[in-house]
Amino acid sequence: MPASHIGFSVLSLEQLKITREVSSLTVFIPFAVYYMNQPFTWDYVWAALRMVGPVYFMFRP
């Protein structure tokens, strides 16, 4: 059984999607900066901040 089926029993589909996007950014930014030697830019900060709104609205009671 895929993890998305297990997660869907606990979280809604929208919450799973937002969780996936946040975890992707959390992994990708350090990977790009440290492993791929890309300079850290404000674009990474703005991308992370833009995820705060969806997380708030998807997980509020």
N, CA, C and O atoms as a Tripos MOL2 file, in Angstrom:
@<TRIPOS>MOLECULE
protein
  244   243    61     0     0
PROTEIN
NO_CHARGES

@<TRIPOS>ATOM
      1 N           0.8460   -1.1790    0.0000 N.3       1 MET1
      2 CA          0.0000    0.0000    0.0000 C.3       1 MET1
      3 C           0.8950    1.2470    0.0000 C.2       1 MET1
      4 O           1.7710    1.3720    0.8550 O.2       1 MET1
      5 N           0.6850    2.1630   -0.9410 N.am      2 PRO2
      6 CA          1.5010    3.3840   -0.9960 C.3       2 PRO2
      7 C           1.2730    4.2720    0.2240 C.2       2 PRO2
      8 O           0.2160    4.2460    0.8530 O.2       2 PRO2
      9 N           2.2870    5.0460    0.5290 N.am      3 ALA3
     10 CA          2.2110    5.9310    1.6970 C.3       3 ALA3
     11 C           1.0890    6.9450    1.5630 C.2       3 ALA3
     12 O           0.5150    7.3590    2.5700 O.2       3 ALA3
     13 N           0.7590    7.3600    0.3260 N.am      4 SER4
     14 CA         -0.3080    8.3410    0.1550 C.3       4 SER4
     15 C          -1.6590    7.7800    0.6130 C.2       4 SER4
     16 O          -2.5110    8.5350    1.0830 O.2       4 SER4
     17 N          -1.8630    6.4730    0.4820 N.am      5 HIS5
     18 CA         -3.1120    5.8760    0.9580 C.3       5 HIS5
     19 C          -3.1710    5.8650    2.4780 C.2       5 HIS5
     20 O          -4.2300    6.0770    3.0690 O.2       5 HIS5
     21 N          -2.0410    5.6200    3.0970 N.am      6 ILE6
     22 CA         -1.9930    5.6430    4.5600 C.3       6 ILE6
     23 C          -2.1790    7.0740    5.0510 C.2       6 ILE6
     24 O          -2.9350    7.3140    5.9930 O.2       6 ILE6
     25 N          -1.4950    8.0230    4.4180 N.am      7 GLY7
     26 CA         -1.6160    9.4220    4.7990 C.3       7 GLY7
     27 C          -3.0070    9.9720    4.5910 C.2       7 GLY7
     28 O          -3.4640   10.8230    5.3540 O.2       7 GLY7
     29 N          -3.6960    9.4830    3.5430 N.am      8 PHE8
     30 CA         -5.0410    9.9700    3.2480 C.3       8 PHE8
     31 C          -6.0450    9.5740    4.3220 C.2       8 PHE8
     32 O          -7.1020   10.1910    4.4450 O.2       8 PHE8
     33 N          -5.7180    8.5500    5.0960 N.am      9 SER9
     34 CA         -6.6170    8.1780    6.1980 C.3       9 SER9
     35 C          -6.4730    9.1440    7.3740 C.2       9 SER9
     36 O          -7.3400    9.1920    8.2460 O.2       9 SER9
     37 N          -5.3790    9.9120    7.4030 N.am     10 VAL10
     38 CA         -5.1270   10.8530    8.5020 C.3      10 VAL10
     39 C          -5.3090   12.2960    8.0430 C.2      10 VAL10
     40 O          -5.9180   13.1000    8.7490 O.2      10 VAL10
     41 N          -4.7810   12.6320    6.8560 N.am     11 LEU11
     42 CA         -4.8290   13.9940    6.3250 C.3      11 LEU11
     43 C          -5.7050   14.0370    5.0840 C.2      11 LEU11
     44 O          -5.9430   13.0150    4.4400 O.2      11 LEU11
     45 N          -6.1820   15.2320    4.7570 N.am     12 SER12
     46 CA         -6.9510   15.3940    3.5240 C.3      12 SER12
     47 C          -5.9990   15.4270    2.3360 C.2      12 SER12
     48 O          -4.7860   15.5500    2.5090 O.2      12 SER12
     49 N          -6.5360   15.3190    1.1550 N.am     13 LEU13
     50 CA         -5.7310   15.3520   -0.0600 C.3      13 LEU13
     51 C          -4.9720   16.6670   -0.1860 C.2      13 LEU13
     52 O          -3.8050   16.6740   -0.5760 O.2      13 LEU13
     53 N          -5.6230   17.7760    0.1410 N.am     14 GLU14
     54 CA         -4.9780   19.0820    0.0670 C.3      14 GLU14
     55 C          -3.8270   19.1860    1.0540 C.2      14 GLU14
     56 O          -2.7750   19.7340    0.7270 O.2      14 GLU14
     57 N          -4.0200   18.6640    2.2570 N.am     15 GLN15
     58 CA         -2.9660   18.6970    3.2660 C.3      15 GLN15
     59 C          -1.7730   17.8470    2.8460 C.2      15 GLN15
     60 O          -0.6250   18.2220    3.0880 O.2      15 GLN15
     61 N          -2.0390   16.7030    2.2180 N.am     16 LEU16
     62 CA         -0.9520   15.8680    1.7300 C.3      16 LEU16
     63 C          -0.1470   16.5800    0.6520 C.2      16 LEU16
     64 O           1.0800   16.4820    0.6310 O.2      16 LEU16
     65 N          -0.8240   17.2980   -0.2470 N.am     17 LYS17
     66 CA         -0.1430   18.0140   -1.3260 C.3      17 LYS17
     67 C           0.7530   19.1200   -0.7630 C.2      17 LYS17
     68 O           1.9000   19.2590   -1.1860 O.2      17 LYS17
     69 N           0.2420   19.9010    0.1790 N.am     18 ILE18
     70 CA          1.0320   20.9750    0.7750 C.3      18 ILE18
     71 C           2.2190   20.3930    1.5400 C.2      18 ILE18
     72 O           3.3230   20.9320    1.4710 O.2      18 ILE18
     73 N           2.0030   19.3090    2.2600 N.am     19 THR19
     74 CA          3.0900   18.6500    2.9810 C.3      19 THR19
     75 C           4.1750   18.1900    2.0240 C.2      19 THR19
     76 O           5.3620   18.3160    2.3230 O.2      19 THR19
     77 N           3.7780   17.6610    0.8830 N.am     20 ARG20
     78 CA          4.7450   17.2160   -0.1180 C.3      20 ARG20
     79 C           5.5660   18.3860   -0.6640 C.2      20 ARG20
     80 O           6.7800   18.2700   -0.8270 O.2      20 ARG20
     81 N           4.9110   19.4990   -0.9450 N.am     21 GLU21
     82 CA          5.6130   20.6600   -1.4870 C.3      21 GLU21
     83 C           6.5940   21.2550   -0.4700 C.2      21 GLU21
     84 O           7.7110   21.6300   -0.8270 O.2      21 GLU21
     85 N           6.1760   21.3390    0.7790 N.am     22 VAL22
     86 CA          7.0540   21.8740    1.8250 C.3      22 VAL22
     87 C           8.2600   20.9590    2.0210 C.2      22 VAL22
     88 O           9.3870   21.4400    2.1460 O.2      22 VAL22
     89 N           8.0360   19.6600    2.0490 N.am     23 SER23
     90 CA          9.1620   18.7410    2.2260 C.3      23 SER23
     91 C          10.0940   18.7730    1.0140 C.2      23 SER23
     92 O          11.3050   18.6140    1.1690 O.2      23 SER23
     93 N           9.5570   18.9750   -0.1800 N.am     24 SER24
     94 CA         10.4070   19.0930   -1.3690 C.3      24 SER24
     95 C          11.3120   20.3050   -1.2800 C.2      24 SER24
     96 O          12.5030   20.2120   -1.5780 O.2      24 SER24
     97 N          10.7590   21.4540   -0.8690 N.am     25 LEU25
     98 CA         11.5860   22.6550   -0.7090 C.3      25 LEU25
     99 C          12.6170   22.4810    0.3990 C.2      25 LEU25
    100 O          13.7530   22.9400    0.2750 O.2      25 LEU25
    101 N          12.2260   21.8280    1.4680 N.am     26 THR26
    102 CA         13.1210   21.6240    2.5950 C.3      26 THR26
    103 C          14.3320   20.7890    2.1900 C.2      26 THR26
    104 O          15.4320   21.0020    2.7000 O.2      26 THR26
    105 N          14.1360   19.8510    1.2830 N.am     27 VAL27
    106 CA         15.2380   19.0120    0.8150 C.3      27 VAL27
    107 C          15.9880   19.6890   -0.3310 C.2      27 VAL27
    108 O          17.2170   19.6270   -0.3850 O.2      27 VAL27
    109 N          15.2710   20.3280   -1.2400 N.am     28 PHE28
    110 CA         15.8950   20.8630   -2.4430 C.3      28 PHE28
    111 C          16.8220   22.0430   -2.1760 C.2      28 PHE28
    112 O          17.8950   22.1240   -2.7750 O.2      28 PHE28
    113 N          16.4390   22.9490   -1.3000 N.am     29 ILE29
    114 CA         17.2510   24.1480   -1.0750 C.3      29 ILE29
    115 C          18.6470   23.7930   -0.5380 C.2      29 ILE29
    116 O          19.6390   24.2500   -1.1050 O.2      29 ILE29
    117 N          18.7580   22.9980    0.5300 N.am     30 PRO30
    118 CA         20.1180   22.6270    0.9650 C.3      30 PRO30
    119 C          20.8690   21.8120   -0.0960 C.2      30 PRO30
    120 O          22.0810   21.9690   -0.2440 O.2      30 PRO30
    121 N          20.1740   20.9560   -0.8250 N.am     31 PHE31
    122 CA         20.8190   20.1740   -1.8890 C.3      31 PHE31
    123 C          21.3930   21.0930   -2.9600 C.2      31 PHE31
    124 O          22.5320   20.9090   -3.3890 O.2      31 PHE31
    125 N          20.6190   22.0740   -3.3890 N.am     32 ALA32
    126 CA         21.0760   22.9960   -4.4300 C.3      32 ALA32
    127 C          22.2620   23.8290   -3.9550 C.2      32 ALA32
    128 O          23.2040   24.0670   -4.7110 O.2      32 ALA32
    129 N          22.2110   24.2700   -2.6980 N.am     33 VAL33
    130 CA         23.2590   25.1560   -2.1870 C.3      33 VAL33
    131 C          24.5420   24.3830   -1.8830 C.2      33 VAL33
    132 O          25.6240   24.8020   -2.2950 O.2      33 VAL33
    133 N          24.4360   23.2620   -1.1670 N.am     34 TYR34
    134 CA         25.6350   22.5730   -0.6970 C.3      34 TYR34
    135 C          26.1850   21.5600   -1.6920 C.2      34 TYR34
    136 O          27.3990   21.4800   -1.8810 O.2      34 TYR34
    137 N          25.3270   20.7970   -2.3210 N.am     35 TYR35
    138 CA         25.8100   19.7440   -3.2090 C.3      35 TYR35
    139 C          26.0440   20.2470   -4.6320 C.2      35 TYR35
    140 O          27.0390   19.8920   -5.2640 O.2      35 TYR35
    141 N          25.1280   21.0720   -5.1350 N.am     36 MET36
    142 CA         25.2400   21.5750   -6.5030 C.3      36 MET36
    143 C          25.9970   22.9070   -6.5770 C.2      36 MET36
    144 O          26.1880   23.4580   -7.6610 O.2      36 MET36
    145 N          26.4220   23.4150   -5.4280 N.am     37 ASN37
    146 CA         27.2110   24.6560   -5.3480 C.3      37 ASN37
    147 C          26.5250   25.8570   -6.0010 C.2      37 ASN37
    148 O          27.1770   26.6820   -6.6410 O.2      37 ASN37
    149 N          25.2240   25.9440   -5.8360 N.am     38 GLN38
    150 CA         24.4830   27.0900   -6.3370 C.3      38 GLN38
    151 C          24.4980   28.1760   -5.2600 C.2      38 GLN38
    152 O          24.4270   27.8730   -4.0690 O.2      38 GLN38
    153 N          24.5900   29.4280   -5.6750 N.am     39 PRO39
    154 CA         24.5830   30.4930   -4.6610 C.3      39 PRO39
    155 C          23.2000   30.6010   -4.0070 C.2      39 PRO39
    156 O          22.1680   30.4480   -4.6600 O.2      39 PRO39
    157 N          23.2160   30.8660   -2.7130 N.am     40 PHE40
    158 CA         21.9460   31.0740   -2.0050 C.3      40 PHE40
    159 C          21.3960   32.4350   -2.4160 C.2      40 PHE40
    160 O          22.0770   33.4510   -2.2710 O.2      40 PHE40
    161 N          20.1770   32.4580   -2.9240 N.am     41 THR41
    162 CA         19.5610   33.7080   -3.3600 C.3      41 THR41
    163 C          18.2660   33.9470   -2.5940 C.2      41 THR41
    164 O          17.7430   33.0630   -1.9160 O.2      41 THR41
    165 N          17.7720   35.1650   -2.7260 N.am     42 TRP42
    166 CA         16.5040   35.5150   -2.0690 C.3      42 TRP42
    167 C          15.3410   34.7350   -2.6500 C.2      42 TRP42
    168 O          14.2990   34.6290   -2.0020 O.2      42 TRP42
    169 N          15.4770   34.1920   -3.8310 N.am     43 ASP43
    170 CA         14.4020   33.3920   -4.4190 C.3      43 ASP43
    171 C          14.0500   32.1990   -3.5370 C.2      43 ASP43
    172 O          12.8810   31.8290   -3.4280 O.2      43 ASP43
    173 N          15.0480   31.6020   -2.9120 N.am     44 TYR44
    174 CA         14.7900   30.4870   -2.0030 C.3      44 TYR44
    175 C          13.9810   30.9440   -0.7950 C.2      44 TYR44
    176 O          13.0750   30.2460   -0.3400 O.2      44 TYR44
    177 N          14.3140   32.1070   -0.2890 N.am     45 VAL45
    178 CA         13.5870   32.6550    0.8630 C.3      45 VAL45
    179 C          12.1470   32.9500    0.4830 C.2      45 VAL45
    180 O          11.2260   32.6000    1.2210 O.2      45 VAL45
    181 N          11.9440   33.5930   -0.6640 N.am     46 TRP46
    182 CA         10.5780   33.9250   -1.0990 C.3      46 TRP46
    183 C           9.7660   32.6630   -1.3520 C.2      46 TRP46
    184 O           8.5820   32.6130   -1.0190 O.2      46 TRP46
    185 N          10.3820   31.6540   -1.9320 N.am     47 ALA47
    186 CA          9.6660   30.3900   -2.1760 C.3      47 ALA47
    187 C           9.2290   29.7590   -0.8570 C.2      47 ALA47
    188 O           8.1080   29.2640   -0.7420 O.2      47 ALA47
    189 N          10.1110   29.7790    0.1310 N.am     48 ALA48
    190 CA          9.7630   29.2170    1.4320 C.3      48 ALA48
    191 C           8.6660   30.0360    2.1080 C.2      48 ALA48
    192 O           7.7450   29.4720    2.7000 O.2      48 ALA48
    193 N           8.7620   31.3640    2.0220 N.am     49 LEU49
    194 CA          7.7360   32.2060    2.6460 C.3      49 LEU49
    195 C           6.3810   32.0610    1.9670 C.2      49 LEU49
    196 O           5.3460   32.1630    2.6240 O.2      49 LEU49
    197 N           6.3770   31.8280    0.6700 N.am     50 ARG50
    198 CA          5.1110   31.6490   -0.0430 C.3      50 ARG50
    199 C           4.4090   30.3600    0.3600 C.2      50 ARG50
    200 O           3.2120   30.2140    0.1120 O.2      50 ARG50
    201 N           5.1120   29.4390    0.9650 N.am     51 MET51
    202 CA          4.5020   28.2000    1.4200 C.3      51 MET51
    203 C           3.8690   28.3450    2.8060 C.2      51 MET51
    204 O           3.1140   27.4720    3.2340 O.2      51 MET51
    205 N           4.1690   29.4320    3.5060 N.am     52 VAL52
    206 CA          3.6040   29.6380    4.8410 C.3      52 VAL52
    207 C           2.0880   29.8180    4.7590 C.2      52 VAL52
    208 O           1.3560   29.2580    5.5750 O.2      52 VAL52
    209 N           1.6180   30.5820    3.7960 N.am     53 GLY53
    210 CA          0.1810   30.8230    3.6400 C.3      53 GLY53
    211 C          -0.6110   29.5510    3.3930 C.2      53 GLY53
    212 O          -1.5690   29.2850    4.1200 O.2      53 GLY53
    213 N          -0.2440   28.7500    2.3870 N.am     54 PRO54
    214 CA         -0.9790   27.5000    2.1640 C.3      54 PRO54
    215 C          -0.9450   26.5540    3.3530 C.2      54 PRO54
    216 O          -1.9370   25.8860    3.6460 O.2      54 PRO54
    217 N           0.1930   26.4930    4.0410 N.am     55 VAL55
    218 CA          0.2660   25.6280    5.2240 C.3      55 VAL55
    219 C          -0.7090   26.1110    6.2870 C.2      55 VAL55
    220 O          -1.4200   25.3130    6.8980 O.2      55 VAL55
    221 N          -0.7400   27.4100    6.5020 N.am     56 TYR56
    222 CA         -1.6610   27.9640    7.5000 C.3      56 TYR56
    223 C          -3.1080   27.6380    7.1470 C.2      56 TYR56
    224 O          -3.8560   27.1540    7.9960 O.2      56 TYR56
    225 N          -3.5050   27.8940    5.9240 N.am     57 PHE57
    226 CA         -4.9090   27.7080    5.5470 C.3      57 PHE57
    227 C          -5.3000   26.2400    5.4510 C.2      57 PHE57
    228 O          -6.4620   25.9100    5.6900 O.2      57 PHE57
    229 N          -4.3860   25.3560    5.1130 N.am     58 MET58
    230 CA         -4.7240   23.9380    5.0110 C.3      58 MET58
    231 C          -4.7930   23.2500    6.3680 C.2      58 MET58
    232 O          -5.5460   22.2910    6.5370 O.2      58 MET58
    233 N          -4.0130   23.7310    7.3410 N.am     59 PHE59
    234 CA         -3.9370   23.0360    8.6210 C.3      59 PHE59
    235 C          -4.6360   23.7510    9.7700 C.2      59 PHE59
    236 O          -4.5820   23.2840   10.9080 O.2      59 PHE59
    237 N          -5.2890   24.8730    9.4950 N.am     60 ARG60
    238 CA         -6.0080   25.5260   10.5870 C.3      60 ARG60
    239 C          -7.2650   24.7280   10.9080 C.2      60 ARG60
    240 O          -7.8150   24.0520   10.0380 O.2      60 ARG60
    241 N          -7.7180   24.8060   12.1570 N.am     61 PRO61
    242 CA         -8.8980   24.0010   12.5540 C.3      61 PRO61
    243 C         -10.1830   24.4880   11.9120 C.2      61 PRO61
    244 O         -11.2470   23.9150   12.1490 O.2      61 PRO61
@<TRIPOS>BOND
     1     1     2 1
     2     2     3 1
     3     3     4 2
     4     3     5 am
     5     5     6 1
     6     6     7 1
     7     7     8 2
     8     7     9 am
     9     9    10 1
    10    10    11 1
    11    11    12 2
    12    11    13 am
    13    13    14 1
    14    14    15 1
    15    15    16 2
    16    15    17 am
    17    17    18 1
    18    18    19 1
    19    19    20 2
    20    19    21 am
    21    21    22 1
    22    22    23 1
    23    23    24 2
    24    23    25 am
    25    25    26 1
    26    26    27 1
    27    27    28 2
    28    27    29 am
    29    29    30 1
    30    30    31 1
    31    31    32 2
    32    31    33 am
    33    33    34 1
    34    34    35 1
    35    35    36 2
    36    35    37 am
    37    37    38 1
    38    38    39 1
    39    39    40 2
    40    39    41 am
    41    41    42 1
    42    42    43 1
    43    43    44 2
    44    43    45 am
    45    45    46 1
    46    46    47 1
    47    47    48 2
    48    47    49 am
    49    49    50 1
    50    50    51 1
    51    51    52 2
    52    51    53 am
    53    53    54 1
    54    54    55 1
    55    55    56 2
    56    55    57 am
    57    57    58 1
    58    58    59 1
    59    59    60 2
    60    59    61 am
    61    61    62 1
    62    62    63 1
    63    63    64 2
    64    63    65 am
    65    65    66 1
    66    66    67 1
    67    67    68 2
    68    67    69 am
    69    69    70 1
    70    70    71 1
    71    71    72 2
    72    71    73 am
    73    73    74 1
    74    74    75 1
    75    75    76 2
    76    75    77 am
    77    77    78 1
    78    78    79 1
    79    79    80 2
    80    79    81 am
    81    81    82 1
    82    82    83 1
    83    83    84 2
    84    83    85 am
    85    85    86 1
    86    86    87 1
    87    87    88 2
    88    87    89 am
    89    89    90 1
    90    90    91 1
    91    91    92 2
    92    91    93 am
    93    93    94 1
    94    94    95 1
    95    95    96 2
    96    95    97 am
    97    97    98 1
    98    98    99 1
    99    99   100 2
   100    99   101 am
   101   101   102 1
   102   102   103 1
   103   103   104 2
   104   103   105 am
   105   105   106 1
   106   106   107 1
   107   107   108 2
   108   107   109 am
   109   109   110 1
   110   110   111 1
   111   111   112 2
   112   111   113 am
   113   113   114 1
   114   114   115 1
   115   115   116 2
   116   115   117 am
   117   117   118 1
   118   118   119 1
   119   119   120 2
   120   119   121 am
   121   121   122 1
   122   122   123 1
   123   123   124 2
   124   123   125 am
   125   125   126 1
   126   126   127 1
   127   127   128 2
   128   127   129 am
   129   129   130 1
   130   130   131 1
   131   131   132 2
   132   131   133 am
   133   133   134 1
   134   134   135 1
   135   135   136 2
   136   135   137 am
   137   137   138 1
   138   138   139 1
   139   139   140 2
   140   139   141 am
   141   141   142 1
   142   142   143 1
   143   143   144 2
   144   143   145 am
   145   145   146 1
   146   146   147 1
   147   147   148 2
   148   147   149 am
   149   149   150 1
   150   150   151 1
   151   151   152 2
   152   151   153 am
   153   153   154 1
   154   154   155 1
   155   155   156 2
   156   155   157 am
   157   157   158 1
   158   158   159 1
   159   159   160 2
   160   159   161 am
   161   161   162 1
   162   162   163 1
   163   163   164 2
   164   163   165 am
   165   165   166 1
   166   166   167 1
   167   167   168 2
   168   167   169 am
   169   169   170 1
   170   170   171 1
   171   171   172 2
   172   171   173 am
   173   173   174 1
   174   174   175 1
   175   175   176 2
   176   175   177 am
   177   177   178 1
   178   178   179 1
   179   179   180 2
   180   179   181 am
   181   181   182 1
   182   182   183 1
   183   183   184 2
   184   183   185 am
   185   185   186 1
   186   186   187 1
   187   187   188 2
   188   187   189 am
   189   189   190 1
   190   190   191 1
   191   191   192 2
   192   191   193 am
   193   193   194 1
   194   194   195 1
   195   195   196 2
   196   195   197 am
   197   197   198 1
   198   198   199 1
   199   199   200 2
   200   199   201 am
   201   201   202 1
   202   202   203 1
   203   203   204 2
   204   203   205 am
   205   205   206 1
   206   206   207 1
   207   207   208 2
   208   207   209 am
   209   209   210 1
   210   210   211 1
   211   211   212 2
   212   211   213 am
   213   213   214 1
   214   214   215 1
   215   215   216 2
   216   215   217 am
   217   217   218 1
   218   218   219 1
   219   219   220 2
   220   219   221 am
   221   221   222 1
   222   222   223 1
   223   223   224 2
   224   223   225 am
   225   225   226 1
   226   226   227 1
   227   227   228 2
   228   227   229 am
   229   229   230 1
   230   230   231 1
   231   231   232 2
   232   231   233 am
   233   233   234 1
   234   234   235 1
   235   235   236 2
   236   235   237 am
   237   237   238 1
   238   238   239 1
   239   239   240 2
   240   239   241 am
   241   241   242 1
   242   242   243 1
   243   243   244 2
@<TRIPOS>SUBSTRUCTURE
     1 MET1         2 RESIDUE 1 A MET
     2 PRO2         6 RESIDUE 1 A PRO
     3 ALA3        10 RESIDUE 1 A ALA
     4 SER4        14 RESIDUE 1 A SER
     5 HIS5        18 RESIDUE 1 A HIS
     6 ILE6        22 RESIDUE 1 A ILE
     7 GLY7        26 RESIDUE 1 A GLY
     8 PHE8        30 RESIDUE 1 A PHE
     9 SER9        34 RESIDUE 1 A SER
    10 VAL10       38 RESIDUE 1 A VAL
    11 LEU11       42 RESIDUE 1 A LEU
    12 SER12       46 RESIDUE 1 A SER
    13 LEU13       50 RESIDUE 1 A LEU
    14 GLU14       54 RESIDUE 1 A GLU
    15 GLN15       58 RESIDUE 1 A GLN
    16 LEU16       62 RESIDUE 1 A LEU
    17 LYS17       66 RESIDUE 1 A LYS
    18 ILE18       70 RESIDUE 1 A ILE
    19 THR19       74 RESIDUE 1 A THR
    20 ARG20       78 RESIDUE 1 A ARG
    21 GLU21       82 RESIDUE 1 A GLU
    22 VAL22       86 RESIDUE 1 A VAL
    23 SER23       90 RESIDUE 1 A SER
    24 SER24       94 RESIDUE 1 A SER
    25 LEU25       98 RESIDUE 1 A LEU
    26 THR26      102 RESIDUE 1 A THR
    27 VAL27      106 RESIDUE 1 A VAL
    28 PHE28      110 RESIDUE 1 A PHE
    29 ILE29      114 RESIDUE 1 A ILE
    30 PRO30      118 RESIDUE 1 A PRO
    31 PHE31      122 RESIDUE 1 A PHE
    32 ALA32      126 RESIDUE 1 A ALA
    33 VAL33      130 RESIDUE 1 A VAL
    34 TYR34      134 RESIDUE 1 A TYR
    35 TYR35      138 RESIDUE 1 A TYR
    36 MET36      142 RESIDUE 1 A MET
    37 ASN37      146 RESIDUE 1 A ASN
    38 GLN38      150 RESIDUE 1 A GLN
    39 PRO39      154 RESIDUE 1 A PRO
    40 PHE40      158 RESIDUE 1 A PHE
    41 THR41      162 RESIDUE 1 A THR
    42 TRP42      166 RESIDUE 1 A TRP
    43 ASP43      170 RESIDUE 1 A ASP
    44 TYR44      174 RESIDUE 1 A TYR
    45 VAL45      178 RESIDUE 1 A VAL
    46 TRP46      182 RESIDUE 1 A TRP
    47 ALA47      186 RESIDUE 1 A ALA
    48 ALA48      190 RESIDUE 1 A ALA
    49 LEU49      194 RESIDUE 1 A LEU
    50 ARG50      198 RESIDUE 1 A ARG
    51 MET51      202 RESIDUE 1 A MET
    52 VAL52      206 RESIDUE 1 A VAL
    53 GLY53      210 RESIDUE 1 A GLY
    54 PRO54      214 RESIDUE 1 A PRO
    55 VAL55      218 RESIDUE 1 A VAL
    56 TYR56      222 RESIDUE 1 A TYR
    57 PHE57      226 RESIDUE 1 A PHE
    58 MET58      230 RESIDUE 1 A MET
    59 PHE59      234 RESIDUE 1 A PHE
    60 ARG60      238 RESIDUE 1 A ARG
    61 PRO61      242 RESIDUE 1 A PRO
